[in-house]
Amino acid sequence: MATQFVGSPRTVAERLRVLRDATGADELLVTTITHDHADRVRSYELLAREWGTG
């Protein structure tokens, strides 16, 4: 099963939901790989908003 996702916040959130459901995970660890700290924070903010926690 693929565990690396690239795309819009909606695409990534959908794929994370599929991963969660397929594995029965109750926790997911997300890592954004980008050099700039502000870009990394923004990535997390976008994903959190799409996931419904932001």
C-alpha positions, 0 to 999 in steps of 0.5 A, a space after each residue: 500500500 502506498 504511504 507517500 502522498 503528493 497533491 492538493 490538501 483534498 487529495 492528500 486527506 482523501 488518501 490518508 482516510 483510505 490508508 487509515 481505513 485500510 489499516 485500522 490506524 487510530 493515529 497517523 504521522 504526517 511529515 512534509 518535506 520542504 526546506 523552508 519552515 514557513 512552507 512546511 507550516 503552511 502545508 500542515 495548516 492546509 491539511 489540518 483545515 481539509 482534515 477538519 482539525 484546523 
